[in-house]
Amino acid sequence: VQLQASGGGLVQPGGSLRLSCAASGFRFDDYAIGWFRQAPGKSRELVARIRSGRDPDYKGSVKGRFTISRDNAKNTVTLEMNSLEPDDTAVYYCYTRIDGHEYWGQGTLVTVSS
């Protein structure tokens, strides 16, 4: 199982970024994929999660600003982040759980700063 996250960077407040997670090594359609983030000095938290055929789940503070989507044909999950705020600064990880085992991507840094 591999999860490859990409798309982070430096953006000004109010700006946008798109994160991508490319998955391989498992039946992608069958499993939920989540995006977590970890800010300096804080614990890792779930930002958004998507399962095939179901509405996505979002952390309250990102609802209306972030959109998670998946392309089962390409085994990818995308997190569109708009109206970014300094509090969104963190390392973002994609995640899945298969048969009780947790798998994490390598993380991609998002910095929101003027």
C-alpha positions in Angstrom: 0.0 0.0 0.0 1.4 3.4 -1.0 -0.1 6.9 -0.6 1.8 9.7 -2.3 0.7 13.3 -1.3 1.6 16.3 -3.3 0.6 19.9 -3.9 1.6 21.8 -0.8 3.3 25.2 -0.8 3.3 28.8 0.4 0.1 30.8 -0.2 -1.1 34.1 1.1 -4.2 34.3 3.3 -7.3 34.1 1.1 -5.5 32.0 -1.5 -6.1 28.5 -2.8 -4.1 25.3 -3.1 -4.9 21.8 -4.4 -3.5 18.7 -2.7 -3.5 15.3 -4.4 -3.1 11.8 -3.0 -2.1 9.1 -5.4 -2.8 5.6 -4.1 -1.6 2.2 -5.1 -1.4 -1.4 -3.9 -5.0 -2.0 -2.8 -8.6 -1.9 -4.1 -8.9 1.8 -4.0 -12.7 1.8 -4.6 -13.3 -0.1 -1.4 -11.7 2.2 1.1 -12.2 5.6 2.6 -9.4 8.1 2.1 -8.8 10.9 4.6 -6.7 14.0 4.7 -5.2 14.8 8.1 -3.1 17.7 9.2 -0.6 18.5 11.9 0.3 22.0 12.9 3.5 22.7 14.9 2.9 21.8 18.5 -0.5 20.3 17.9 -1.9 16.8 17.5 -2.8 15.4 14.1 -6.5 16.1 13.2 -8.9 14.8 10.5 -9.6 17.5 7.9 -11.8 15.6 5.4 -12.7 12.1 4.5 -14.3 10.5 1.5 -15.8 7.1 0.9 -17.2 5.8 -2.5 -20.9 6.4 -2.8 -21.2 8.5 0.4 -21.1 12.2 1.2 -17.7 13.4 2.4 -17.0 14.4 6.0 -15.3 17.6 7.0 -13.8 19.2 10.0 -16.1 22.0 11.0 -13.6 24.9 10.5 -13.0 23.9 6.9 -16.6 23.3 5.8 -17.4 25.6 2.9 -13.8 26.3 2.1 -12.3 22.8 1.4 -13.7 20.2 -1.0 -12.5 16.6 -1.1 -13.1 14.4 -4.1 -12.0 11.1 -5.5 -11.4 9.7 -8.9 -11.6 5.9 -8.7 -10.4 5.4 -12.2 -7.2 7.2 -11.4 -6.8 6.1 -7.8 -6.5 9.7 -6.6 -8.1 11.9 -4.0 -7.9 15.7 -4.3 -8.4 18.3 -1.6 -9.3 21.7 -2.9 -8.5 24.3 -0.3 -9.9 27.9 -0.8 -10.0 30.9 1.4 -7.0 29.7 3.2 -6.2 31.1 6.7 -3.0 31.2 8.7 -4.5 28.5 11.0 -4.6 26.1 8.0 -0.8 26.0 8.1 0.3 22.4 8.7 1.7 19.3 7.2 -1.1 17.5 5.4 -1.2 13.7 5.2 -3.4 11.4 3.3 -4.5 8.3 5.1 -6.4 5.0 4.8 -7.2 2.1 7.0 -7.3 -1.4 5.6 -8.1 -4.5 7.7 -7.1 -2.7 10.9 -3.8 -1.3 9.5 -3.2 2.4 9.1 -1.3 3.8 6.1 -0.1 7.3 5.8 1.4 9.3 2.9 4.6 11.2 3.5 3.0 14.6 4.2 3.0 17.8 2.3 3.6 21.2 3.9 1.0 24.0 3.5 2.1 27.4 4.7 -0.4 30.3 4.8 1.3 33.5 5.4 1.6 37.0 4.0 
